[in-house]
Amino acid sequence: MSAAKIIGAIAGSVTISYVCHTLISDKKIFGGTTPKTVADKEWWEATDKKFQAWPRTAGPPVVMNPISRQNFIVKSPES
């Protein structure tokens, strides 16, 4: 197989998977709705604030989801 056929096959499979993902999760072709906990920004902020307020007994405080924050040590906003 030539490189062009391999690259074309990869591009085609990515396109097909994107279309399927969009139809199933965003357009909801099988029915259903988006949960309020996903769509409501205020709910997400309150939940995140609760997670950050949990006390830790060992070591310095760290964020619950470091991947989304990209900082691993939590510093209080007052300091």
All heavy atoms as a GROMACS GRO file, in nm:
protein
  605
    1MET      N    1   0.084  -0.119   0.000
    1MET     CA    2   0.000   0.000   0.000
    1MET      C    3   0.087   0.125   0.000
    1MET      O    4   0.189   0.130   0.067
    1MET     CB    5  -0.088   0.004   0.124
    1MET     CG    6  -0.200  -0.095   0.127
    1MET     SD    7  -0.306  -0.063   0.265
    1MET     CE    8  -0.451  -0.014   0.179
    2SER      N    9   0.042   0.221  -0.070
    2SER     CA   10   0.117   0.346  -0.072
    2SER      C   11   0.075   0.434   0.045
    2SER      O   12  -0.030   0.414   0.107
    2SER     CB   13   0.095   0.418  -0.204
    2SER     OG   14  -0.039   0.460  -0.212
    3ALA      N   15   0.159   0.531   0.072
    3ALA     CA   16   0.131   0.621   0.185
    3ALA      C   17   0.003   0.700   0.161
    3ALA      O   18  -0.070   0.731   0.257
    3ALA     CB   19   0.249   0.715   0.205
    4ALA      N   20  -0.028   0.732   0.037
    4ALA     CA   21  -0.149   0.809   0.007
    4ALA      C   22  -0.274   0.732   0.045
    4ALA      O   23  -0.371   0.790   0.098
    4ALA     CB   24  -0.152   0.847  -0.141
    5LYS      N   25  -0.274   0.602   0.020
    5LYS     CA   26  -0.391   0.521   0.056
    5LYS      C   27  -0.405   0.511   0.207
    5LYS      O   28  -0.517   0.515   0.260
    5LYS     CB   29  -0.380   0.382  -0.007
    5LYS     CG   30  -0.398   0.382  -0.156
    5LYS     CD   31  -0.394   0.241  -0.211
    5LYS     CE   32  -0.414   0.241  -0.361
    5LYS     NZ   33  -0.412   0.107  -0.417
    6ILE      N   34  -0.294   0.497   0.277
    6ILE     CA   35  -0.299   0.487   0.423
    6ILE      C   36  -0.349   0.619   0.483
    6ILE      O   37  -0.437   0.620   0.569
    6ILE     CB   38  -0.160   0.450   0.479
    6ILE    CG1   39  -0.123   0.309   0.434
    6ILE    CG2   40  -0.158   0.461   0.631
    6ILE    CD1   41   0.018   0.269   0.467
    7ILE      N   42  -0.295   0.730   0.437
    7ILE     CA   43  -0.338   0.861   0.488
    7ILE      C   44  -0.484   0.886   0.453
    7ILE      O   45  -0.561   0.938   0.535
    7ILE     CB   46  -0.246   0.972   0.432
    7ILE    CG1   47  -0.107   0.957   0.492
    7ILE    CG2   48  -0.303   1.110   0.463
    7ILE    CD1   49  -0.002   1.048   0.432
    8GLY      N   50  -0.525   0.848   0.333
    8GLY     CA   51  -0.665   0.864   0.295
    8GLY      C   52  -0.759   0.781   0.380
    8GLY      O   53  -0.866   0.826   0.420
    9ALA      N   54  -0.717   0.657   0.412
    9ALA     CA   55  -0.799   0.571   0.497
    9ALA      C   56  -0.810   0.627   0.638
    9ALA      O   57  -0.918   0.624   0.699
    9ALA     CB   58  -0.741   0.431   0.500
   10ILE      N   59  -0.702   0.679   0.691
   10ILE     CA   60  -0.704   0.738   0.826
   10ILE      C   61  -0.794   0.862   0.826
   10ILE      O   62  -0.878   0.880   0.916
   10ILE     CB   63  -0.562   0.772   0.873
   10ILE    CG1   64  -0.485   0.642   0.899
   10ILE    CG2   65  -0.565   0.857   0.998
   10ILE    CD1   66  -0.339   0.662   0.929
   11ALA      N   67  -0.780   0.947   0.726
   11ALA     CA   68  -0.864   1.068   0.718
   11ALA      C   69  -1.012   1.031   0.705
   11ALA      O   70  -1.098   1.092   0.769
   11ALA     CB   71  -0.820   1.155   0.601
   12GLY      N   72  -1.041   0.929   0.626
   12GLY     CA   73  -1.180   0.885   0.611
   12GLY      C   74  -1.237   0.829   0.740
   12GLY      O   75  -1.352   0.858   0.776
   13SER      N   76  -1.158   0.750   0.812
   13SER     CA   77  -1.209   0.693   0.937
   13SER      C   78  -1.229   0.801   1.043
   13SER      O   79  -1.325   0.794   1.121
   13SER     CB   80  -1.115   0.584   0.988
   13SER     OG   81  -0.990   0.638   1.021
   14VAL      N   82  -1.142   0.901   1.046
   14VAL     CA   83  -1.160   1.012   1.141
   14VAL      C   84  -1.287   1.089   1.107
   14VAL      O   85  -1.364   1.126   1.196
   14VAL     CB   86  -1.035   1.104   1.140
   14VAL    CG1   87  -1.063   1.234   1.211
   14VAL    CG2   88  -0.917   1.034   1.204
   15THR      N   89  -1.311   1.112   0.979
   15THR     CA   90  -1.431   1.184   0.937
   15THR      C   91  -1.557   1.107   0.974
   15THR      O   92  -1.653   1.164   1.028
   15THR     CB   93  -1.427   1.209   0.785
   15THR    OG1   94  -1.309   1.281   0.753
   15THR    CG2   95  -1.548   1.286   0.739
   16ILE      N   96  -1.558   0.978   0.947
   16ILE     CA   97  -1.675   0.896   0.979
   16ILE      C   98  -1.699   0.893   1.130
   16ILE      O   99  -1.813   0.907   1.176
   16ILE     CB  100  -1.659   0.754   0.923
   16ILE    CG1  101  -1.667   0.759   0.770
   16ILE    CG2  102  -1.764   0.660   0.980
   16ILE    CD1  103  -1.631   0.629   0.702
   17SER      N  104  -1.592   0.879   1.209
   17SER     CA  105  -1.611   0.875   1.354
   17SER      C  106  -1.660   1.009   1.407
   17SER      O  107  -1.742   1.014   1.499
   17SER     CB  108  -1.482   0.833   1.424
   17SER     OG  109  -1.381   0.928   1.402
   18TYR      N  110  -1.613   1.120   1.350
   18TYR     CA  111  -1.660   1.252   1.394
   18TYR      C  112  -1.809   1.270   1.364
   18TYR      O  113  -1.885   1.318   1.448
   18TYR     CB  114  -1.580   1.363   1.326
   18TYR     CG  115  -1.633   1.501   1.355
   18TYR    CD1  116  -1.608   1.562   1.477
   18TYR    CD2  117  -1.711   1.570   1.262
   18TYR    CE1  118  -1.658   1.687   1.506
   18TYR    CE2  119  -1.761   1.695   1.289
   18TYR     CZ  120  -1.735   1.753   1.411
   18TYR     OH  121  -1.785   1.877   1.440
   19VAL      N  122  -1.851   1.231   1.245
   19VAL     CA  123  -1.992   1.243   1.208
   19VAL      C  124  -2.079   1.157   1.299
   19VAL      O  125  -2.183   1.202   1.348
   19VAL     CB  126  -2.012   1.207   1.059
   19VAL    CG1  127  -2.159   1.192   1.026
   19VAL    CG2  128  -1.948   1.310   0.970
   20CYS      N  129  -2.035   1.034   1.325
   20CYS     CA  130  -2.112   0.946   1.414
   20CYS      C  131  -2.120   1.004   1.554
   20CYS      O  132  -2.226   1.002   1.618
   20CYS     CB  133  -2.051   0.807   1.417
   20CYS     SG  134  -2.072   0.716   1.264
   21HIS      N  135  -2.010   1.054   1.606
   21HIS     CA  136  -2.008   1.112   1.740
   21HIS      C  137  -2.102   1.232   1.748
   21HIS      O  138  -2.177   1.247   1.845
   21HIS     CB  139  -1.866   1.154   1.777
   21HIS     CG  140  -1.858   1.230   1.904
   21HIS    ND1  141  -1.877   1.171   2.027
   21HIS    CD2  142  -1.835   1.361   1.929
   21HIS    CE1  143  -1.866   1.262   2.121
   21HIS    NE2  144  -1.841   1.379   2.063
   22THR      N  145  -2.098   1.319   1.649
   22THR     CA  146  -2.184   1.437   1.648
   22THR      C  147  -2.332   1.397   1.642
   22THR      O  148  -2.414   1.452   1.716
   22THR     CB  149  -2.150   1.528   1.528
   22THR    OG1  150  -2.012   1.563   1.537
   22THR    CG2  151  -2.235   1.652   1.528
   23LEU      N  152  -2.364   1.302   1.557
   23LEU     CA  153  -2.504   1.260   1.546
   23LEU      C  154  -2.554   1.196   1.675
   23LEU      O  155  -2.667   1.220   1.717
   23LEU     CB  156  -2.521   1.162   1.430
   23LEU     CG  157  -2.512   1.222   1.289
   23LEU    CD1  158  -2.516   1.111   1.186
   23LEU    CD2  159  -2.625   1.320   1.268
   24ILE      N  160  -2.473   1.114   1.738
   24ILE     CA  161  -2.519   1.041   1.856
   24ILE      C  162  -2.519   1.129   1.980
   24ILE      O  163  -2.617   1.133   2.054
   24ILE     CB  164  -2.432   0.915   1.878
   24ILE    CG1  165  -2.457   0.816   1.764
   24ILE    CG2  166  -2.461   0.851   2.012
   24ILE    CD1  167  -2.362   0.699   1.762
   25SER      N  168  -2.411   1.204   2.006
   25SER     CA  169  -2.404   1.278   2.131
   25SER      C  170  -2.462   1.418   2.125
   25SER      O  171  -2.522   1.464   2.221
   25SER     CB  172  -2.259   1.284   2.180
   25SER     OG  173  -2.180   1.356   2.088
   26ASP      N  174  -2.443   1.488   2.013
   26ASP     CA  175  -2.493   1.626   2.006
   26ASP      C  176  -2.635   1.634   1.951
   26ASP      O  177  -2.719   1.704   2.005
   26ASP     CB  178  -2.399   1.712   1.921
   26ASP     CG  179  -2.262   1.726   1.984
   26ASP    OD1  180  -2.250   1.705   2.106
   26ASP    OD2  181  -2.167   1.759   1.911
   27LYS      N  182  -2.662   1.565   1.843
   27LYS     CA  183  -2.795   1.568   1.782
   27LYS      C  184  -2.893   1.472   1.849
   27LYS      O  185  -3.012   1.482   1.830
   27LYS     CB  186  -2.787   1.534   1.633
   27LYS     CG  187  -2.695   1.622   1.554
   27LYS     CD  188  -2.743   1.764   1.549
   27LYS     CE  189  -2.647   1.846   1.462
   27LYS     NZ  190  -2.670   1.986   1.469
   28LYS      N  191  -2.840   1.378   1.928
   28LYS     CA  192  -2.920   1.282   2.006
   28LYS      C  193  -3.020   1.209   1.917
   28LYS      O  194  -3.141   1.212   1.941
   28LYS     CB  195  -2.989   1.352   2.120
   28LYS     CG  196  -2.891   1.423   2.211
   28LYS     CD  197  -2.936   1.421   2.353
   28LYS     CE  198  -2.837   1.489   2.443
   28LYS     NZ  199  -2.714   1.419   2.461
   29ILE      N  200  -2.970   1.142   1.813
   29ILE     CA  201  -3.058   1.072   1.720
   29ILE      C  202  -3.129   0.953   1.786
   29ILE      O  203  -3.231   0.907   1.736
   29ILE     CB  204  -2.983   1.026   1.593
   29ILE    CG1  205  -2.871   0.929   1.628
   29ILE    CG2  206  -2.932   1.145   1.516
   29ILE    CD1  207  -2.805   0.865   1.507
   30PHE      N  208  -3.078   0.905   1.898
   30PHE     CA  209  -3.142   0.794   1.969
   30PHE      C  210  -3.230   0.844   2.084
   30PHE      O  211  -3.278   0.766   2.164
   30PHE     CB  212  -3.039   0.695   2.022
   30PHE     CG  213  -2.963   0.627   1.912
   30PHE    CD1  214  -2.825   0.642   1.903
   30PHE    CD2  215  -3.028   0.548   1.819
   30PHE    CE1  216  -2.755   0.579   1.802
   30PHE    CE2  217  -2.958   0.485   1.718
   30PHE     CZ  218  -2.821   0.501   1.709
   31GLY      N  219  -3.249   0.975   2.094
   31GLY     CA  220  -3.333   1.033   2.198
   31GLY      C  221  -3.251   1.075   2.319
   31GLY      O  222  -3.130   1.058   2.324
   32GLY      N  223  -3.319   1.132   2.415
   32GLY     CA  224  -3.254   1.175   2.537
   32GLY      C  225  -3.229   1.325   2.537
   32GLY      O  226  -3.248   1.394   2.437
   33THR      N  227  -3.187   1.374   2.651
   33THR     CA  228  -3.158   1.516   2.666
   33THR      C  229  -3.025   1.531   2.739
   33THR      O  230  -2.975   1.437   2.799
   33THR     CB  231  -3.267   1.588   2.748
   33THR    OG1  232  -3.275   1.525   2.876
   33THR    CG2  233  -3.402   1.581   2.681
   34THR      N  234  -2.971   1.651   2.734
   34THR     CA  235  -2.849   1.680   2.808
   34THR      C  236  -2.886   1.703   2.954
   34THR      O  237  -2.975   1.784   2.983
   34THR     CB  238  -2.780   1.805   2.750
   34THR    OG1  239  -2.753   1.781   2.612
   34THR    CG2  240  -2.652   1.835   2.823
   35PRO      N  241  -2.820   1.636   3.048
   35PRO     CA  242  -2.854   1.656   3.189
   35PRO      C  243  -2.828   1.799   3.235
   35PRO      O  244  -2.738   1.866   3.183
   35PRO     CB  245  -2.762   1.559   3.264
   35PRO     CG  246  -2.699   1.473   3.162
   35PRO     CD  247  -2.715   1.538   3.030
   36LYS      N  248  -2.905   1.844   3.332
   36LYS     CA  249  -2.889   1.980   3.383
   36LYS      C  250  -2.750   1.998   3.445
   36LYS      O  251  -2.692   2.105   3.436
   36LYS     CB  252  -2.996   2.008   3.488
   36LYS     CG  253  -2.987   2.148   3.544
   36LYS     CD  254  -3.089   2.174   3.650
   36LYS     CE  255  -3.068   2.315   3.703
   36LYS     NZ  256  -3.128   2.337   3.829
   37THR      N  257  -2.696   1.893   3.504
   37THR     CA  258  -2.565   1.904   3.568
   37THR      C  259  -2.454   1.928   3.467
   37THR      O  260  -2.348   1.979   3.502
   37THR     CB  261  -2.534   1.777   3.648
   37THR    OG1  262  -2.543   1.664   3.561
   37THR    CG2  263  -2.629   1.761   3.763
   38VAL      N  264  -2.476   1.897   3.341
   38VAL     CA  265  -2.378   1.922   3.237
   38VAL      C  266  -2.400   2.059   3.175
   38VAL      O  267  -2.305   2.131   3.144
   38VAL     CB  268  -2.384   1.813   3.128
   38VAL    CG1  269  -2.295   1.846   3.012
   38VAL    CG2  270  -2.349   1.678   3.187
   39ALA      N  271  -2.525   2.099   3.158
   39ALA     CA  272  -2.558   2.222   3.087
   39ALA      C  273  -2.555   2.346   3.176
   39ALA      O  274  -2.539   2.457   3.126
   39ALA     CB  275  -2.696   2.208   3.023
   40ASP      N  276  -2.569   2.331   3.308
   40ASP     CA  277  -2.581   2.445   3.398
   40ASP      C  278  -2.444   2.486   3.451
   40ASP      O  279  -2.381   2.414   3.527
   40ASP     CB  280  -2.674   2.408   3.514
   40ASP     CG  281  -2.706   2.527   3.601
   40ASP    OD1  282  -2.673   2.641   3.563
   40ASP    OD2  283  -2.765   2.506   3.709
   41LYS      N  284  -2.398   2.606   3.411
   41LYS     CA  285  -2.266   2.653   3.453
   41LYS      C  286  -2.264   2.683   3.603
   41LYS      O  287  -2.163   2.659   3.669
   41LYS     CB  288  -2.227   2.777   3.373
   41LYS     CG  289  -2.089   2.824   3.402
   41LYS     CD  290  -2.048   2.940   3.315
   41LYS     CE  291  -1.905   2.980   3.350
   41LYS     NZ  292  -1.857   3.090   3.271
   42GLU      N  293  -2.372   2.735   3.660
   42GLU     CA  294  -2.376   2.764   3.803
   42GLU      C  295  -2.361   2.636   3.885
   42GLU      O  296  -2.294   2.636   3.987
   42GLU     CB  297  -2.508   2.834   3.838
   42GLU     CG  298  -2.518   2.974   3.784
   42GLU     CD  299  -2.652   3.038   3.819
   42GLU    OE1  300  -2.726   2.983   3.903
   42GLU    OE2  301  -2.681   3.144   3.761
   43TRP      N  302  -2.424   2.528   3.840
   43TRP     CA  303  -2.411   2.400   3.912
   43TRP      C  304  -2.266   2.355   3.909
   43TRP      O  305  -2.212   2.309   4.010
   43TRP     CB  306  -2.501   2.295   3.848
   43TRP     CG  307  -2.499   2.165   3.921
   43TRP    CD1  308  -2.583   2.126   4.019
   43TRP    CD2  309  -2.407   2.056   3.901
   43TRP    NE1  310  -2.550   2.000   4.063
   43TRP    CE2  311  -2.441   1.956   3.992
   43TRP    CE3  312  -2.300   2.036   3.816
   43TRP    CZ2  313  -2.372   1.836   4.000
   43TRP    CZ3  314  -2.231   1.917   3.824
   43TRP    CH2  315  -2.268   1.818   3.915
   44TRP      N  316  -2.201   2.367   3.794
   44TRP     CA  317  -2.062   2.324   3.783
   44TRP      C  318  -1.972   2.406   3.875
   44TRP      O  319  -1.885   2.352   3.943
   44TRP     CB  320  -2.014   2.335   3.639
   44TRP     CG  321  -1.867   2.317   3.627
   44TRP    CD1  322  -1.776   2.412   3.595
   44TRP    CD2  323  -1.792   2.197   3.652
   44TRP    NE1  324  -1.650   2.359   3.597
   44TRP    CE2  325  -1.658   2.227   3.633
   44TRP    CE3  326  -1.828   2.069   3.690
   44TRP    CZ2  327  -1.557   2.132   3.649
   44TRP    CZ3  328  -1.728   1.975   3.705
   44TRP    CH2  329  -1.595   2.006   3.685
   45GLU      N  330  -1.992   2.538   3.881
   45GLU     CA  331  -1.911   2.624   3.967
   45GLU      C  332  -1.931   2.590   4.114
   45GLU      O  333  -1.836   2.587   4.192
   45GLU     CB  334  -1.942   2.770   3.940
   45GLU     CG  335  -1.892   2.818   3.806
   45GLU     CD  336  -1.939   2.956   3.770
   45GLU    OE1  337  -2.024   3.013   3.844
   45GLU    OE2  338  -1.894   3.008   3.667
   46ALA      N  339  -2.057   2.563   4.155
   46ALA     CA  340  -2.084   2.526   4.294
   46ALA      C  341  -2.020   2.393   4.329
   46ALA      O  342  -1.963   2.375   4.438
   46ALA     CB  343  -2.234   2.521   4.319
   47THR      N  344  -2.026   2.297   4.238
   47THR     CA  345  -1.965   2.167   4.263
   47THR      C  346  -1.813   2.179   4.272
   47THR      O  347  -1.750   2.121   4.359
   47THR     CB  348  -2.003   2.068   4.151
   47THR    OG1  349  -2.145   2.060   4.144
   47THR    CG2  350  -1.946   1.932   4.176
   48ASP      N  351  -1.755   2.257   4.183
   48ASP     CA  352  -1.610   2.276   4.184
   48ASP      C  353  -1.566   2.344   4.313
   48ASP      O  354  -1.464   2.307   4.373
   48ASP     CB  355  -1.568   2.357   4.062
   48ASP     CG  356  -1.418   2.358   4.045
   48ASP    OD1  357  -1.356   2.250   4.057
   48ASP    OD2  358  -1.363   2.466   4.018
   49LYS      N  359  -1.644   2.442   4.359
   49LYS     CA  360  -1.612   2.511   4.484
   49LYS      C  361  -1.618   2.415   4.602
   49LYS      O  362  -1.533   2.418   4.691
   49LYS     CB  363  -1.710   2.627   4.503
   49LYS     CG  364  -1.674   2.721   4.612
   49LYS     CD  365  -1.770   2.839   4.611
   49LYS     CE  366  -1.729   2.942   4.710
   49LYS     NZ  367  -1.821   3.056   4.712
   50LYS      N  368  -1.716   2.324   4.600
   50LYS     CA  369  -1.728   2.225   4.707
   50LYS      C  370  -1.608   2.130   4.706
   50LYS      O  371  -1.551   2.099   4.811
   50LYS     CB  372  -1.857   2.146   4.691
   50LYS     CG  373  -1.878   2.042   4.800
   50LYS     CD  374  -1.999   1.958   4.772
   50LYS     CE  375  -1.962   1.852   4.671
   50LYS     NZ  376  -2.060   1.746   4.656
   51PHE      N  377  -1.568   2.086   4.588
   51PHE     CA  378  -1.453   1.996   4.580
   51PHE      C  379  -1.327   2.062   4.633
   51PHE      O  380  -1.246   1.999   4.699
   51PHE     CB  381  -1.430   1.951   4.436
   51PHE     CG  382  -1.517   1.838   4.392
   51PHE    CD1  383  -1.548   1.824   4.258
   51PHE    CD2  384  -1.569   1.747   4.482
   51PHE    CE1  385  -1.628   1.721   4.214
   51PHE    CE2  386  -1.650   1.644   4.440
   51PHE     CZ  387  -1.679   1.631   4.306
   52GLN      N  388  -1.308   2.190   4.603
   52GLN     CA  389  -1.188   2.260   4.646
   52GLN      C  390  -1.189   2.289   4.796
   52GLN      O  391  -1.084   2.313   4.854
   52GLN     CB  392  -1.171   2.390   4.568
   52GLN     CG  393  -1.154   2.370   4.419
   52GLN     CD  394  -1.043   2.273   4.383
   52GLN    OE1  395  -0.938   2.273   4.444
   52GLN    NE2  396  -1.068   2.188   4.286
   53ALA      N  397  -1.306   2.286   4.858
   53ALA     CA  398  -1.317   2.316   5.000
   53ALA      C  399  -1.295   2.194   5.088
   53ALA      O  400  -1.285   2.207   5.210
   53ALA     CB  401  -1.454   2.377   5.030
   54TRP      N  402  -1.289   2.074   5.030
   54TRP     CA  403  -1.270   1.954   5.112
   54TRP      C  404  -1.136   1.960   5.183
   54TRP      O  405  -1.033   1.989   5.122
   54TRP     CB  406  -1.276   1.830   5.025
   54TRP     CG  407  -1.414   1.789   4.986
   54TRP    CD1  408  -1.530   1.847   5.022
   54TRP    CD2  409  -1.448   1.680   4.900
   54TRP    NE1  410  -1.636   1.782   4.964
   54TRP    CE2  411  -1.588   1.680   4.889
   54TRP    CE3  412  -1.376   1.584   4.831
   54TRP    CZ2  413  -1.656   1.586   4.814
   54TRP    CZ3  414  -1.443   1.492   4.756
   54TRP    CH2  415  -1.582   1.492   4.748
   55PRO      N  416  -1.136   1.930   5.312
   55PRO     CA  417  -1.008   1.933   5.384
   55PRO      C  418  -0.920   1.813   5.349
   55PRO      O  419  -0.970   1.706   5.316
   55PRO     CB  420  -1.052   1.927   5.530
   55PRO     CG  421  -1.183   1.856   5.528
   55PRO     CD  422  -1.248   1.894   5.398
   56ARG      N  423  -0.791   1.835   5.355
   56ARG     CA  424  -0.695   1.727   5.334
   56ARG      C  425  -0.615   1.711   5.461
   56ARG      O  426  -0.582   1.808   5.527
   56ARG     CB  427  -0.603   1.759   5.217
   56ARG     CG  428  -0.674   1.750   5.084
   56ARG     CD  429  -0.581   1.782   4.970
   56ARG     NE  430  -0.451   1.719   4.979
   56ARG     CZ  431  -0.419   1.603   4.919
   56ARG    NH1  432  -0.508   1.539   4.850
   56ARG    NH2  433  -0.298   1.554   4.931
   57THR      N  434  -0.582   1.589   5.492
   57THR     CA  435  -0.510   1.565   5.617
   57THR      C  436  -0.362   1.539   5.593
   57THR      O  437  -0.285   1.543   5.687
   57THR     CB  438  -0.571   1.445   5.690
   57THR    OG1  439  -0.567   1.332   5.603
   57THR    CG2  440  -0.713   1.474   5.731
   58ALA      N  441  -0.320   1.512   5.472
   58ALA     CA  442  -0.180   1.482   5.446
   58ALA      C  443  -0.129   1.567   5.331
   58ALA      O  444  -0.182   1.563   5.221
   58ALA     CB  445  -0.164   1.335   5.412
   59GLY      N  446  -0.029   1.645   5.356
   59GLY     CA  447   0.034   1.722   5.250
   59GLY      C  448  -0.040   1.849   5.217
   59GLY      O  449  -0.146   1.878   5.271
   60PRO      N  450   0.014   1.926   5.125
   60PRO     CA  451  -0.053   2.051   5.086
   60PRO      C  452  -0.177   2.023   5.003
   60PRO      O  453  -0.189   1.916   4.944
   60PRO     CB  454   0.054   2.122   5.001
   60PRO     CG  455   0.137   2.011   4.947
   60PRO     CD  456   0.139   1.906   5.053
   61PRO      N  457  -0.270   2.115   4.999
   61PRO     CA  458  -0.392   2.092   4.922
   61PRO      C  459  -0.363   2.086   4.772
   61PRO      O  460  -0.276   2.157   4.722
   61PRO     CB  461  -0.480   2.212   4.957
   61PRO     CG  462  -0.385   2.315   5.003
   61PRO     CD  463  -0.269   2.244   5.064
   62VAL      N  464  -0.433   1.999   4.704
   62VAL     CA  465  -0.420   1.988   4.559
   62VAL      C  466  -0.559   1.995   4.499
   62VAL      O  467  -0.658   1.968   4.565
   62VAL     CB  468  -0.352   1.854   4.517
   62VAL    CG1  469  -0.211   1.851   4.567
   62VAL    CG2  470  -0.429   1.736   4.566
   63VAL      N  471  -0.567   2.030   4.372
   63VAL     CA  472  -0.697   2.040   4.307
   63VAL      C  473  -0.750   1.901   4.276
   63VAL      O  474  -0.673   1.806   4.259
   63VAL     CB  475  -0.689   2.124   4.177
   63VAL    CG1  476  -0.654   2.267   4.208
   63VAL    CG2  477  -0.592   2.066   4.080
   64MET      N  478  -0.882   1.888   4.270
   64MET     CA  479  -0.944   1.758   4.244
   64MET      C  480  -0.923   1.713   4.100
   64MET      O  481  -0.916   1.596   4.074
   64MET     CB  482  -1.094   1.764   4.274
   64MET     CG  483  -1.126   1.787   4.419
   64MET     SD  484  -1.066   1.657   4.525
   64MET     CE  485  -1.182   1.528   4.487
   65ASN      N  486  -0.915   1.805   4.007
   65ASN     CA  487  -0.896   1.770   3.867
   65ASN      C  488  -0.777   1.848   3.812
   65ASN      O  489  -0.794   1.951   3.748
   65ASN     CB  490  -1.022   1.801   3.787
   65ASN     CG  491  -1.014   1.748   3.647
   65ASN    OD1  492  -0.915   1.688   3.608
   65ASN    ND2  493  -1.118   1.771   3.570
   66PRO      N  494  -0.656   1.800   3.833
   66PRO     CA  495  -0.538   1.878   3.793
   66PRO      C  496  -0.523   1.892   3.642
   66PRO      O  497  -0.457   1.983   3.595
   66PRO     CB  498  -0.422   1.800   3.852
   66PRO     CG  499  -0.473   1.662   3.870
   66PRO     CD  500  -0.619   1.676   3.898
   67ILE      N  501  -0.583   1.803   3.565
   67ILE     CA  502  -0.568   1.811   3.420
   67ILE      C  503  -0.635   1.936   3.366
   67ILE      O  504  -0.582   2.005   3.279
   67ILE     CB  505  -0.623   1.684   3.353
   67ILE    CG1  506  -0.536   1.566   3.394
   67ILE    CG2  507  -0.627   1.700   3.202
   67ILE    CD1  508  -0.590   1.433   3.350
   68SER      N  509  -0.752   1.970   3.419
   68SER     CA  510  -0.821   2.089   3.369
   68SER      C  511  -0.759   2.217   3.423
   68SER      O  512  -0.780   2.323   3.366
   68SER     CB  513  -0.970   2.084   3.407
   68SER     OG  514  -0.983   2.098   3.546
   69ARG      N  515  -0.686   2.210   3.529
   69ARG     CA  516  -0.629   2.331   3.589
   69ARG      C  517  -0.484   2.353   3.548
   69ARG      O  518  -0.438   2.464   3.541
   69ARG     CB  519  -0.633   2.321   3.742
   69ARG     CG  520  -0.769   2.305   3.799
   69ARG     CD  521  -0.844   2.438   3.786
   69ARG     NE  522  -0.981   2.420   3.826
   69ARG     CZ  523  -1.024   2.429   3.949
   69ARG    NH1  524  -0.942   2.457   4.046
   69ARG    NH2  525  -1.151   2.409   3.976
   70GLN      N  526  -0.409   2.248   3.531
   70GLN     CA  527  -0.267   2.253   3.499
   70GLN      C  528  -0.185   2.323   3.607
   70GLN      O  529  -0.079   2.376   3.580
   70GLN     CB  530  -0.243   2.319   3.362
   70GLN     CG  531  -0.302   2.240   3.248
   70GLN     CD  532  -0.242   2.102   3.235
   70GLN    OE1  533  -0.122   2.084   3.241
   70GLN    NE2  534  -0.327   2.001   3.219
   71ASN      N  535  -0.237   2.326   3.727
   71ASN     CA  536  -0.156   2.366   3.842
   71ASN      C  537  -0.191   2.268   3.952
   71ASN      O  538  -0.305   2.236   3.976
   71ASN     CB  539  -0.182   2.510   3.884
   71ASN     CG  540  -0.325   2.535   3.922
   71ASN    OD1  541  -0.413   2.455   3.893
   71ASN    ND2  542  -0.350   2.646   3.987
   72PHE      N  543  -0.092   2.219   4.020
   72PHE     CA  544  -0.114   2.107   4.111
   72PHE      C  545  -0.122   2.150   4.256
   72PHE      O  546  -0.167   2.074   4.339
   72PHE     CB  547  -0.005   2.002   4.090
   72PHE     CG  548  -0.004   1.951   3.949
   72PHE    CD1  549   0.086   1.995   3.856
   72PHE    CD2  550  -0.102   1.861   3.908
   72PHE    CE1  551   0.085   1.950   3.727
   72PHE    CE2  552  -0.104   1.814   3.779
   72PHE     CZ  553  -0.011   1.859   3.688
   73ILE      N  554  -0.080   2.268   4.292
   73ILE     CA  555  -0.089   2.316   4.429
   73ILE      C  556  -0.193   2.428   4.433
   73ILE      O  557  -0.186   2.524   4.358
   73ILE     CB  558   0.047   2.368   4.479
   73ILE    CG1  559   0.155   2.260   4.467
   73ILE    CG2  560   0.036   2.421   4.621
   73ILE    CD1  561   0.129   2.136   4.550
   74VAL      N  562  -0.289   2.414   4.524
   74VAL     CA  563  -0.394   2.515   4.537
   74VAL      C  564  -0.344   2.622   4.633
   74VAL      O  565  -0.298   2.592   4.742
   74VAL     CB  566  -0.523   2.452   4.592
   74VAL    CG1  567  -0.627   2.559   4.615
   74VAL    CG2  568  -0.572   2.347   4.498
   75LYS      N  569  -0.354   2.744   4.591
   75LYS     CA  570  -0.318   2.856   4.676
   75LYS      C  571  -0.443   2.937   4.703
   75LYS      O  572  -0.524   2.958   4.614
   75LYS     CB  573  -0.212   2.943   4.611
   75LYS     CG  574  -0.082   2.868   4.590
   75LYS     CD  575   0.022   2.954   4.526
   75LYS     CE  576   0.150   2.870   4.509
   75LYS     NZ  577   0.249   2.935   4.431
   76SER      N  578  -0.459   2.981   4.826
   76SER     CA  579  -0.578   3.058   4.860
   76SER      C  580  -0.574   3.191   4.787
   76SER      O  581  -0.468   3.249   4.764
   76SER     CB  582  -0.587   3.079   5.011
   76SER     OG  583  -0.478   3.158   5.052
   77PRO      N  584  -0.692   3.244   4.748
   77PRO     CA  585  -0.695   3.370   4.673
   77PRO      C  586  -0.648   3.488   4.756
   77PRO      O  587  -0.611   3.591   4.702
   77PRO     CB  588  -0.841   3.387   4.633
   77PRO     CG  589  -0.918   3.278   4.696
   77PRO     CD  590  -0.821   3.183   4.760
   78GLU      N  591  -0.645   3.478   4.889
   78GLU     CA  592  -0.604   3.589   4.974
   78GLU      C  593  -0.454   3.609   4.973
   78GLU      O  594  -0.405   3.716   5.003
   78GLU     CB  595  -0.650   3.566   5.120
   78GLU     CG  596  -0.801   3.569   5.138
   78GLU     CD  597  -0.864   3.434   5.107
   78GLU    OE1  598  -0.802   3.331   5.137
   78GLU    OE2  599  -0.974   3.434   5.052
   79SER      N  600  -0.376   3.502   4.942
   79SER     CA  601  -0.229   3.515   4.951
   79SER      C  602  -0.166   3.567   4.826
   79SER      O  603  -0.217   3.579   4.722
   79SER     CB  604  -0.168   3.382   4.985
   79SER     OG  605  -0.200   3.285   4.886
   0.00000   0.00000   0.00000
